[in-house]
Amino acid sequence: MDDLSLEISAPGTAELGVLFERLGVFNRAAVPEWGKQTLSVTLRDPGGALVAGGYAELLLGLAEFRAVWVEEARRRTGVGRSVMGALEAAARERGAERAFLYTYSFQARGFYETLGYRLLASLPFPRGGVERLYFVRDL
């Protein structure tokens, strides 16, 4: 290791691309069915502004909902339920059998529970009084 230099920094897009590409090569060699798909759902107003949306990554029958957001003025109106329904349906159409997501203790725990997600685990942060909550649901 004497001829190597170790650097700690905020990663750039190029570095992340190489890192994930090389990790993907390793993963595909270990699990031949490895093949991540991505999908997003967006909801826009008549002017084209984004008012809600979600992003998911699908892998080996699991849909991981990585980001779900609803404009504050449209929360508690059914918009979030519509976005989640569309994400789940699109994931099922692509072969997903289970959905996974995490949220924070100050975000939407009750919302996900009303949709049938069950708490899998919680991880408290050492500071701030915040927990990361992991949820799962069969599709």
N, C-alpha and C positions, 0 to 999 in steps of 0.2 A: 504494500500500500504506500510505500515511500514515494513512488513516482506519480501518485494521484493527488489531486487537490479537491478538498471538500469545501463546498460553498453553501451557505444558507441564505436564501433570499425569497422574495415573492416570485413565484414561477411565472414565466411568460407563456404565451399561447403555444409557441413552438416547442418549448420544453415539455409542456403538458401533453402535447400531441405525440411526441416521441415516447414519453413515459407510458401513456395509455396504449399506444400501438404495440409496444414491446410486451407489455403485460398481456394484451390480447393474444399475441402469438403464443405465449406460454400457456394461457388458459385454453385456447383452442387445441393445443397439443395434448393437454390433460383431459379435456372434455370435448370430444369431437362435435357434439351438438351445440357448442358455444356459438352464439350469434345474437348479439344484442340488436333489438329494433327500438326505434324511438317513435313517439307520436305526441302530438299536442292538440289541444282543443282551445279554440279562442271564441270569445263572444264579443261582438263589436256593436256600437251604437250606429244609428243611421249615417253619422258623419265619418265612420270608420275608426273611431277611437276605441281602444281596447278597454272593456269594462270587466272582463273576467277571463280566466283561462287556466289551463293546466298542462303539465308536461309529464310524460311517463317514459320509463325505460323498461322494455320487456326482455326477459332472459329466462330460458328453461322453464317456461310456464308460469313465471312470476312477473307481475306488473308492479313496478315500484313507482309510485306517484311521487315525483321529485319536487314538484312545485304546483300549488293550487292557490289561486288568488282571486278575490272578488273585490271590486271597487267598494269602498266603505259605504257609500250611499245606497248600494244595491244589496248589501248583506241583509239577511233575514227576509228576503223577498222570493226565495226559491231559485235564484240564479246559481248559487253554489251547488244546490242539489242537481240542477240541470247539467252543470259542468261535470260534476262527479259521475252522473249517470252516463254522460257521453264518453267520458274517459273509460269507465268500466266496460261499456258496450264495445268500444273500439278495441280495448285490450282483449276481451273475450273473442271478438272476431279474428284476432291475430293469435289465438291459441292460449291466452293466459287463463289459468285456473284459479289463481290466488292473487290478491292485491296486498301491497305493503306500503306503508307511509310512516313518516314521523312528523310530529308537530311539537310545538313548545307549550309548556304549561299555561302561558298567557295567550295562546292562540285559540284553536278551534276544537278542543277535546270533545265537548258536548256535541258538536256538529257531526264529527266522525262517528261517535257512538250512536247517534240517532240513525245513521246510515247502515248500522250493523257491524261496524268495525269493533274489534275487541282489543283491549290493551294487552300487548305482548310483553312489554318491559318499559321501565322508566329509568332514566339515567340523570341523577341530579348533577348540576354543574357545581364545582367547588365554591363559586362566588355568584352573587346576584339573585339567589333564591329561585332559580329557574330550573326546570326539568325538561329533558327531551323525552317525549312519549312516543313509543313505537306501537303501531297498530297493524292488524292483519285482518283480512276477510276473504273467505272463499268466494269466488265469482261463479 
